[in-house]
Amino acid sequence: MAGFLLRRLLYAIGTLWVVASVTFVLMRVTPGGPFDRERRLPPEVLANIAAKYHLDDPWFQQYLRYLKEIAQGDLGPSYKYLDRSVGDIILTTFPVSASLGSVALLATLVLALCAGLLAASSRDSWIDRSCLFIATLGIALPHFIFGAGVIWLFSLQMGLLPPAGWGSLPALILPTLTLAAAPAAYLASLLRSTLLETLDDDFIRTARAKGLPESLVLLKHALSNSLIPTLSALGPLIAAMLTGSFVVEYIFAIPGMGRFFITAVTDRDYPVIMGVTLVYTTILVCANFVVDLLYSWVDPRVKVS
């Protein structure tokens, strides 16, 4: 177990270093700069700004300074929000994204589990075909299309829910539904496929021959042996949902980390872009680690070593 933890720690450090390096290089080779969109300034003022943020130093010196600051937990100042650092922005916006993502993740798991079990237990029936059609539709529809559709239906036409905002339970429903739709559809489709394969195995026929109820066969024997592929997909999904979907937060005007990331890209706010990217990568690595530990809990034949 200690060897496993050590290898995963080294893997996490290496992954963060690669992501930080690639993001740093991409920010520098992209045409334009962080202050190109400002009104025309005298060359002396631009030179002072570049000196303040060390943008006039050679790239290699900037890169080493950036790695040193990351190691110290300093993500640097924001170029757009002059009175706030990147750390302050993330500390303020991440709880909002995490709250939305946690609720959406719970909704995703419940919907995927119910739909996958219902479809697998009703193989080749109209229920199975309906679940499969809805899952395919949910996977195919992009977030901005689905989000615009639910706003039009539930807010503009029916007047039941607010179209945007944050801070109340009704305002949480539409973004949660939009964020959970595609992951739930994908996981339900994946769970259905693995359940159908498991239900044809010999040990399932043996359980049925013993006279066990079909619900017990499905939930205890088939489901526990069908969760490994679903767990493999949960790592990236957990990271994406806990950090908040950039598109969903922008559509519903949610003051989360994803919305700041979009404005940082348009404003070329390099420190915010790199800081949010590192936070996302860290959560992704941690989520994959948790999923690896869950393998051995779901299937005792899998050993963590």
Secondary structure, DSSP 8 states (H G I E B T S, - for coil): -HHHHHHHHHHHHHHHHHHHHHHHHHHHHSSS-TTTTS----HHHHHHHHHHTTTTS-HHHHHHHHHHHHHTT---B-SSSTT-BHHHHHHHHHHHHHHHHHHHHHHHHHHHHHHHHHHHHTTTSHHHHHHHHHHHHHHHS-HHHHHHHHIIIIIIIS--S-SS-SSSHHHHHHHHHHHHHHHHHHHHHHHHHHHHHHTTSHHHHHHHHTT--HHHIIIIIITTTSHHHHHHHHHHHHHHHHS--HHHHHHTT--SHHHHHHHHHHHT-HHHHHHHHHHHHHHHHHHHHHHHHHHHHH-TTS---
